[in-house]
Amino acid sequence: MLVEDHILLHRLEGDDFWALPGGRVEMGEEATQAIEREFNEELGIAVRCGELLSVGENFFSYRGEPHHEIGMYFSVHLPEQSSLLKLDVTHFGVEGNQRLEFKWFHRASLAEVDFRPLALRKMLAPGAIIQCHFIQRANDMA
């Protein structure tokens, strides 16, 4: 989601890194429907999912467990009067019984943010080209 050259990122309370908002697809659900449902569940906001921008494979460890994530990254459109459009405010949501923090970051500052996967941080920087497919392995973090 890009607004005035800012990207919306989120993290679970207690995590020290940021990621793009999203979630898991439920059985029988299309990826675009999952994005719209996740925003509604986590923030109570109805968004419209737009075009597919990239697909990525991310190999990483989280809380000591190995993961292989296949992510589909879409443009997302907010309603015009959404409170989430306030760029200088930290927004909060929920994921089950955990609190989520949502914050806007200027694209030029992404190099200073622990934003994962790293491949996305590089693709979303000003002047970068979004790749159709990327593979990120945890040992490629340099």
C-alpha positions as CSV (number, residue, x, y, z in Angstrom):
1,M,0.0,0.0,0.0
2,L,1.5,3.3,-1.1
3,V,0.2,6.7,0.0
4,E,2.2,9.9,-0.6
5,D,5.4,7.8,-1.1
6,H,4.8,6.0,2.2
7,I,4.5,2.2,2.7
8,L,2.2,0.7,5.4
9,L,4.1,-1.9,7.5
10,H,3.0,-3.8,10.6
11,R,4.4,-6.1,13.3
12,L,3.2,-8.2,16.2
13,E,3.7,-6.5,19.5
14,G,7.1,-7.8,20.8
15,D,8.6,-8.4,17.4
16,D,11.6,-6.3,16.4
17,F,11.0,-6.4,12.6
18,W,8.3,-5.0,10.3
19,A,6.5,-6.7,7.4
20,L,3.8,-5.8,4.9
21,P,0.3,-6.4,6.2
22,G,-1.3,-9.6,5.1
23,G,-2.2,-13.1,6.3
24,R,-3.0,-16.7,5.4
25,V,-5.5,-17.7,2.8
26,E,-8.3,-19.9,4.1
27,M,-9.6,-23.0,2.3
28,G,-11.5,-22.0,-0.8
29,E,-10.6,-18.3,-0.5
30,E,-8.9,-16.3,-3.2
31,A,-5.7,-14.4,-2.3
32,T,-7.4,-11.1,-2.9
33,Q,-10.3,-12.0,-0.6
34,A,-7.8,-13.0,2.1
35,I,-6.1,-9.6,2.0
36,E,-9.5,-7.8,2.2
37,R,-10.6,-10.2,5.1
38,E,-7.3,-9.7,7.0
39,F,-7.6,-5.9,6.9
40,N,-11.2,-6.1,8.1
41,E,-10.3,-8.6,10.9
42,E,-7.2,-6.8,12.1
43,L,-8.2,-3.2,11.7
44,G,-11.9,-3.1,11.0
45,I,-11.3,-1.5,7.6
46,A,-12.8,-2.5,4.3
47,V,-10.1,-2.3,1.6
48,R,-10.1,-3.1,-2.0
49,C,-7.3,-5.4,-3.2
50,G,-5.8,-4.4,-6.5
51,E,-3.3,-5.9,-9.0
52,L,-0.7,-8.5,-8.2
53,L,2.7,-6.9,-8.0
54,S,5.0,-9.7,-7.1
55,V,5.3,-13.3,-5.8
56,G,8.0,-14.3,-3.4
57,E,9.4,-17.3,-1.6
58,N,10.8,-16.5,1.8
59,F,12.9,-19.0,3.8
60,F,13.4,-17.9,7.4
61,S,13.2,-18.9,11.1
62,Y,10.7,-17.3,13.4
63,R,10.7,-18.0,17.1
64,G,13.1,-20.9,16.5
65,E,10.9,-22.6,13.8
66,P,11.9,-22.9,10.1
67,H,9.4,-21.5,7.6
68,H,8.9,-21.4,3.9
69,E,6.5,-18.7,3.0
70,I,5.1,-18.2,-0.5
71,G,3.8,-14.6,-0.6
72,M,1.6,-12.9,-3.2
73,Y,2.0,-9.1,-3.0
74,F,-0.9,-6.9,-4.2
75,S,-1.7,-3.2,-4.3
76,V,-4.3,-2.3,-1.8
77,H,-6.7,0.7,-1.9
78,L,-8.1,2.3,1.3
79,P,-11.4,4.1,1.5
80,E,-11.0,7.9,1.0
81,Q,-12.0,8.8,4.6
82,S,-10.1,6.0,6.3
83,S,-8.5,6.8,9.6
84,L,-5.6,4.6,8.5
85,L,-4.6,7.4,6.0
86,K,-3.1,9.4,8.9
87,L,0.5,9.0,8.0
88,D,2.0,10.4,11.2
89,V,0.0,8.1,13.6
90,T,0.8,4.6,14.9
91,H,-2.3,2.5,14.3
92,F,-3.2,-0.6,16.3
93,G,-5.1,-3.8,15.5
94,V,-5.4,-7.3,16.6
95,E,-4.3,-10.8,15.4
96,G,-6.2,-13.3,17.6
97,N,-5.2,-12.3,21.1
98,Q,-2.1,-10.4,20.1
99,R,-1.8,-6.7,19.4
100,L,-0.6,-5.4,16.0
101,E,1.2,-2.2,15.4
102,F,0.7,-0.5,11.9
103,K,2.9,2.4,10.9
104,W,3.6,4.3,7.7
105,F,7.3,4.6,6.6
106,H,8.6,6.8,3.8
107,R,10.1,4.7,1.0
108,A,13.4,6.6,1.3
109,S,13.7,5.5,4.9
110,L,13.2,1.7,4.3
111,A,17.0,1.1,4.3
112,E,17.0,2.0,8.0
113,V,14.0,-0.2,8.9
114,D,14.2,-3.9,9.8
115,F,11.7,-4.8,7.1
116,R,11.4,-8.4,6.0
117,P,11.9,-10.0,3.6
118,L,14.8,-7.9,2.6
119,A,14.1,-8.5,-1.1
120,L,10.9,-6.5,-0.6
121,R,12.6,-3.7,1.2
122,K,14.9,-3.3,-1.8
123,M,12.1,-3.5,-4.4
124,L,10.0,-0.9,-2.6
125,A,12.8,1.7,-2.3
126,P,12.5,4.8,-4.4
127,G,13.6,4.1,-8.0
128,A,13.7,0.4,-7.6
129,I,12.0,-2.1,-10.0
130,I,9.5,-4.5,-8.5
131,Q,10.4,-8.1,-9.6
132,C,7.8,-10.5,-10.7
133,H,9.2,-13.3,-8.5
134,F,11.9,-13.3,-5.8
135,I,13.5,-15.9,-3.5
136,Q,14.8,-14.8,-0.2
137,R,16.7,-17.1,2.2
138,A,17.5,-16.1,5.7
139,N,21.3,-16.5,5.0
140,D,20.9,-13.9,2.2
141,M,20.3,-11.1,4.6
142,A,23.5,-9.1,3.7
